[in-house]
Amino acid sequence: MKRRVDLLRNKLYQKGIDGLLVMKPENRKYLSGFSGTAGSLVVTQEQLFLLTDFRYIEQAEHECKQWQVIEIRTSTFDSLKNYLPDWKISRLGYEEDFLTHKQFLELSEKVPDGSLIPAAGTVEDLRMIKSQEEIARMINSARMADEAFAHILSFLKPGCTEVEISLEMEYFMRKRGAKRIPFDIIVASGVRGAMPHGVASDKLLQAGDLVTMDFGCEFNDYCSDITRTVCLGAPTEMQEHIYRIVLEAHDAGINLIRQGVKASDVDQAARSVVERYHFGENFRHSTGHGVGLIVHESPVISSKDGTILQAGMVITVEPGIYLPGWGGVRIEDMVLIEENGARLLTHTPRDYLMVL
């Protein structure tokens, strides 16, 4: 934690910010280790403050021994009004992409005019580069997702529902220590596969269906995210064709990943394959995203993100083709960028359309 705070302080110094108000739960956890659900941080060059209410005082003092814990009796912003002069903060950075308009107006009323400095992304930039400990946790989280996929294969039969598949996967991961499921598990079969975010429904799986499953877990605070598409019975020529295109796009993106490459270039590598087969209009989401304390974080693997990939980043590559009235295919893996290349963290077979 100390290294993270030191890096943050250096960033604040470069931006001319005296202190940073941190309210995003994932940023709060990253900097302090505080796991409570209510609280804010203020980071200055000299001091570390954690503001929370009476419910979490003991917990905060136990988890955050390097932080001065302050009990909030009214609101965070009232406390800031009282403490900012003593903390010698004249330029307060805040997360403008997190505060609601109402919160911003309230905060503005409590601090001197001109003292609020937009600072969204300051902590997120640090979170993009994972430490060895973070990487080890993510490897374990990815392994659990791989194991969940292997487990669910025997349950994928005509007549069961998408929800039953989703619940079985969640139960499997939770039983093995997953803290939570960080997003609604997607199980989209048959024509529902045309919905990129087709959350599991009561639809019955049928013979001949393609079944797309997008799932993961949070294990030791870090998330995993993987997608596989399988076929219930012998696939049609069209199903095989679409799967091969998506796999080719997936591999094109993966093969480009290394230090120094732009996120947008990875997106283009995958997208150009789909476009070459004239399915560009059927692949309209980004190619991937960063993963860490939350399942979707920076960078975004899209045409609009020029982030230069660096060692320690963990990203996904997840091209898909979605055909309304027919179905869809998506393949997703987690990739760790290393000093001399990249390494897959998810290892479930993907090199062929799995037939069940």
Long-range contacts (C-beta under 8 A, 24 or more apart in sequence): 1-31, 1-32, 1-33, 1-66, 2-66, 3-131, 4-30, 4-31, 4-126, 5-31, 5-43, 5-48, 7-126, 8-43, 8-122, 8-123, 8-126, 9-43, 9-45, 11-122, 11-125, 11-126, 12-43, 12-45, 12-93, 12-119, 12-122, 13-45, 15-93, 15-117, 15-119, 15-122, 16-91, 16-117, 17-91, 17-92, 17-93, 17-117, 17-119, 18-44, 18-45, 18-88, 18-89, 18-90, 18-91, 18-92, 19-43, 19-44, 19-84, 19-87, 19-89, 19-91, 19-92, 19-93, 20-92, 20-93, 20-94, 20-119, 20-122, 20-123, 21-80, 21-92, 21-93, 21-94, 21-95, 21-107, 22-95, 22-123, 23-76, 23-94, 23-95, 23-98, 23-99, 24-95, 24-98, 24-123, 26-127, 26-293, 26-294, 26-297, 27-95, 27-123, 27-124, 27-127, 29-221, 29-293, 30-123, 30-126, 30-127, 30-293, 31-123, 32-63, 32-64, 32-67, 33-63, 33-64, 34-59, 34-60, 34-63, 34-64, 34-67, 35-59, 35-63, 36-60, 40-76, 41-67, 42-80, 42-83, 42-87, 42-89, 44-87, 44-88, 44-89, 47-87, 49-83, 49-87, 51-76, 51-79, 51-80, 75-106, 77-103, 77-106, 77-107, 77-109, 77-110, 78-110, 80-107, 80-110, 80-111, 81-110, 81-111, 84-111, 84-115, 89-115, 90-115, 91-115, 91-117, 92-116, 92-117, 93-117, 93-118, 93-119, 93-122, 94-118, 94-119, 95-119, 95-120, 96-120, 97-121, 121-298, 124-297, 124-298, 125-298, 127-292, 127-293, 127-297, 127-298, 128-290, 128-292, 128-297, 128-298, 128-299, 128-307, 128-310, 128-312, 128-313, 129-310, 129-311, 129-312, 129-313, 130-292, 130-312, 130-313, 130-314, 130-336, 131-312, 134-222, 134-292, 135-312, 135-314, 135-336, 137-219, 137-220, 137-221, 137-222, 138-222, 138-223, 138-224, 138-291, 138-292, 138-314, 138-334, 138-336, 138-345, 139-345, 140-219, 140-220, 141-178, 141-216, 141-217, 141-218, 141-219, 141-220, 141-222, 141-223, 141-224, 142-224, 142-226, 142-334, 142-345, 142-346, 144-173, 144-176, 144-177, 144-178, 144-217, 144-219, 144-224, 145-173, 145-215, 145-216, 145-217, 145-224, 145-225, 145-226, 145-346, 145-348, 146-226, 146-346, 146-347, 146-348, 147-172, 147-176, 148-172, 148-173, 148-215, 148-217, 149-213, 149-215, 149-226, 149-228, 149-348, 150-348, 152-213, 153-230, 153-354, 153-356, 156-205, 156-211, 156-230, 156-232, 156-356, 157-205, 157-232, 157-356, 158-204, 158-205, 158-206, 158-207, 158-209, 158-232, 159-204, 159-205, 160-204, 160-205, 161-200, 161-201, 161-202, 161-203, 161-204, 161-205, 162-187, 162-188, 162-189, 162-192, 162-200, 162-201, 162-202, 162-203, 162-205, 163-187, 163-200, 163-201, 163-202, 165-200, 165-205, 165-211, 165-213, 166-200, 166-215, 169-213, 169-215, 173-217, 173-219, 174-217, 177-219, 178-217, 178-218, 178-219, 179-217, 179-218, 179-219, 179-220, 179-221, 180-217, 180-218, 181-215, 181-216, 181-217, 181-218, 182-216, 182-217, 182-218, 182-223, 182-225, 182-294, 182-295, 183-216, 183-225, 183-295, 185-213, 185-214, 185-215, 186-212, 186-213, 186-214, 186-215, 186-227, 187-211, 187-212, 187-213, 188-212, 188-328, 189-232, 189-327, 190-327, 191-324, 191-325, 191-326, 191-327, 192-327, 193-229, 193-322, 193-327, 193-328, 193-329, 194-322, 194-323, 194-324, 194-325, 194-326, 194-327, 194-328, 195-322, 195-328, 196-285, 196-320, 196-322, 196-328, 196-330, 205-232, 206-232, 207-232, 207-233, 208-232, 208-233, 208-234, 208-236, 209-327, 210-235, 210-239, 210-327, 210-328, 210-329, 212-320, 212-328, 212-329, 212-330, 214-330, 214-332, 216-295, 221-293, 222-291, 222-292, 222-293, 223-291, 223-292, 223-293, 223-294, 223-295, 224-291, 224-334, 224-345, 224-346, 225-291, 225-295, 225-316, 225-332, 225-334, 226-332, 226-333, 226-334, 226-346, 226-348, 227-318, 227-320, 227-330, 227-331, 227-332, 228-331, 228-332, 228-348, 228-350, 228-354, 229-328, 229-329, 229-330, 229-331, 229-353, 230-353, 230-354, 230-355, 230-356, 231-353, 231-354, 231-355, 231-356, 232-356, 233-355, 233-356, 234-355, 235-353, 235-355, 238-326, 239-327, 239-329, 239-353, 240-353, 242-279, 242-321, 242-323, 242-328, 242-329, 243-329, 243-353, 245-273, 245-274, 245-277, 245-279, 245-321, 246-274, 246-319, 246-320, 246-321, 246-329, 246-330, 246-331, 247-331, 247-350, 247-351, 248-273, 249-273, 249-274, 249-283, 249-319, 250-317, 250-318, 250-319, 250-331, 250-332, 250-333, 250-350, 253-287, 253-288, 253-301, 253-317, 253-319, 254-317, 254-333, 254-335, 254-342, 254-344, 257-309, 257-315, 257-317, 257-335, 257-337, 257-342, 258-309, 258-337, 258-341, 258-342, 259-309, 259-310, 259-311, 259-337, 259-339, 260-308, 260-309, 261-308, 261-309, 262-305, 262-306, 262-307, 262-308, 262-309, 263-299, 263-300, 263-301, 263-302, 263-305, 263-306, 263-307, 263-308, 263-309, 263-315, 264-301, 264-302, 264-303, 264-304, 264-305, 264-306, 266-301, 266-309, 266-315, 266-317, 267-301, 267-302, 267-303, 267-305, 268-303, 270-317, 270-319, 271-303, 271-319, 273-319, 274-319, 274-321, 279-321, 282-321, 282-322, 282-323, 283-319, 283-320, 283-321, 283-322, 285-320, 287-317, 287-318, 287-319, 288-315, 288-316, 288-317, 288-318, 288-332, 289-315, 289-316, 290-314, 290-315, 290-316, 291-315, 291-316, 291-334, 309-337, 310-337, 311-337, 311-338, 311-339, 312-337, 313-337, 314-345
